[in-house]
């Protein structure tokens, strides 16, 4: 009986999240990416946070510099130029920081009794240099165009693989409600970080340089993952074998999902 009730609760939770996403509200699953904040209590919903939107534009501009061709180089450039994510306004942070991706960021600190692992969570009043995972999202997420999707994507597929290994080791069936595929909900101009044609063109140029998929084809197909095709124009953040051989081959991870 307890197991059956648990399944009912899980199904209702998943359905509620899907309903929230379909109404352009916050689904409650995951944290808001950089550039947006979640506001509201009764009907929480995402909205663009201007200071972080402006920061994202600066990262796009840095990513298009001729010598910037990898995430380590991009991070080094941002550090040298003092381009750090600005802290949230205290009033905004009070409502939105705990629902932001920034609240899940670890920073390194000296080991002590308070911080035995040598790290702690980022505080809302601290600037931050984004890591590779956050930079990948900044440079390649279609959300920058106001595109809303529901599902976990590649990270979900990875999580399912890891959970499957655990289940196999315990000789138990896989028990997960992770939705790996990303489903296109719609495009909302008021949620776009690229708000002018110039910024949109910049984003598309960044996608062409850094993205693994053909962005124009993705837009045409409403970001349907089953119709993604590799980006043959990618010149930055290339896999090692791709950079060495001059072509993707099996090194292009997207090839496994096309």
N, C-alpha and C positions, 0 to 999 in steps of 0.2 A: 504493500500500500504506500509506504513512504517513497519508494522508487517511482511509483506511478505519479504521485503528487509532485515529485521533483521534476519529472518530465513535463508535466503540465505547466509548472511555473517557468521552466526554461523556455518552453514554446511561447508562452505569453510574453516573456521578456523580449525574445527575439522579434515577435510580431510587433510589439510596442516600439521597438527601435526602428524597425522598417517603416512603420506608420509615421513616426516622427521625421525620419529622413525624407519620406515622400511628400511631406507637407512643408519642406524646407525649414524644419526645426532641427535642433540638436538631437541626435539619436541617443545620446547618453553613452555611446560606445566609443572609447578612445578620447584623446585630448585634441583640442583645436590646434591646427598647425600654425606656424609662425605667419603672422599677417592678419589673423583673425582672432576674435575673442568671443566667448559665449556669454550672452547677457540674458537676464530674465530668470525668474524662478518658476512661475506657473507654466509658461511656455518658453523655455530656454531656446535661444536661436543664435546662430553665428552672425557676426557682422565684422566688417573690415575695421582693423585698428590702424589708424593712419600712421603713427610713428613707426610701426613695424612694417607697414606696407612700403613706406619710403625706404626703409632699410633693405627690404627685398629687392627693390629696384636697383639700389646701389650694388648689391651682390650680382645681379644680372649684368650690370655694366662691367664689373670687375671680371666676371666670367668670360666676357667677350674680348678681353685684352689678348693680343697675339701670343704672348708667352705663357698664358695661363691655360694649361692643357690637362691638368689633373687636380683632384681634390686637395692633395697636400700642398700643391703650388698655390691654389686658390686660398686655402686657409692661411698660408704664410703671407700672402699678399694682404689679406684682410687684417692680419695681426700687425703687419708693418705699417699699414695705413691707419691703424686705430679704429677700424670699422667693426665695432662690436654691437651686438643687439642691445638697444637701449632698454633700461628698466621700464617696467610698466608704471604709469601714473598710479599713485597710491589708491585713489578712488576706484580706478578701473581694476587694479590688482585685487582689491578687497572682494570684488564680485567675481572676477574672471580668472585670476591666476591659478587657482586649484583645478580649473578646467582647461588649462593651457598646456601645451607640450613642454613649456619651460619648467613647469613644476616637477617634471620627471627627469630633469637633467642633473647629473652628478658633477660636482667639481672636486678637484683634488685639494686636500688640506693636509698639514702635518699630522701624523698619527698621534693619537692621545687617548686618554680614557673615554673621552666623549666621542671621538671618532677613531675607533680602533682599526678600521679598514683604510684610513687615510682618505676618505671621501665623504661628502655630505651632499644634500640636495641644494640646488641653486635657490637663492632667496629672491623675492620679487623686486627688491631694490638694487640688484646687482646686474651689471652689464655682462654679456657672455659672448664668447667666440663660438659660433656654431661648429659642430662636429660634422663628419662626413655624412652621416645619416640625415641630419637636418639639412645640410647643403643639397643633398640629392633631392629632397622634397622641395626645397626652394627653387631649384633649377628645372625640375622636370614634372612637377605635379600639375595636372590640368586644372586643378582648382584655381590657379592663378587667372584663368579665363572665366571664372565663375561657374565652372563645371562641378556639379555635385554627383558623387557616386556613393553607392552603398556596397560594402564588402571589404575584405582584408587584402585582396590582391596577393602579390608575391610573398609578403610577410605572413599571410594566412596559410599559404601553401607550405612555407617553411615550418610554421607552427604545427600544422597537421602532420608533417613528416616526423617531427620530433616526438609528437604525442603517439604516433603510430609505433615508433621504436620502443617507447616506454610500455605501451600496451602489449607489444610482441614479447618483450622481456618478461612481463608478468603473466603472459599467456592469457590475456584478456582481450575482448573486442574493443576496438577504438570507440571511445565515448566523447564526442565533441560536437559542438554546434557552430563551429567556426565556418563562416561563409567565405570561401576562398575567392570566388569570382567577384569581380567588381561590376555592379549594375549601374548603368547610366540613369540618373534621375531627371536631370535637366540642366540648363545653363541659365544662370541668374546674373544679370549685368551688375546688380547692386552688390554682389559678392566677389566681383572680379578685382584682382590686385592690379591688373593691367587696365587702367581706366581710360587711357587715350590711345589713339591709333599708333602713336609713336611707341608707347609702352607695350602695346600688343605686338607690334613688329619686333621689338626688342626681345620679348618673350619667345616668339616663334624662332628668332635667330638663335637664342640660347638653346631651345629644344633641338634645333638642327645640329648644333655643335656638340651638345652634351647628351641628348636623349638617345635611348636605345631603340625607340620606335619611330616610324615615319609620322610626324605630328600632323601633317596635312591629311594623310589618309585616316588617321585617328579621328580628326575633327569631322571629316566627311562621313565616317561610319559611326558617329556618336559614341566614340570611345568604346566600341564593342571589342572586348579583349579577343574574341575568337577571330576577329578580322585584323588584328594588329600585324604589321609587317615591319621587318627590321629597317632601321635608319641607315642607309648606305652612305649618308653624308656625315656621319658622326666622326669628329676629329678630336674630341676631348674625352677623358675618362674611359679610354679604350682598355679592354682586357689585355693582359700582357701578350698573349699569342696573337691577338688581333693587331696590336700595334707592331709586333715584330714581322708578321706575315703580310700585313697590308690588306687583310680581308678578315671577315668574321669567322667563317667556318663554324665549328661547334662551340667556339668560345663565346658566341653571342647567346646569353642566357634566354633572350626572348625567343630564340629559335625553337625552344622546347614548348612554347605556349602558343605558337602560331597554328 
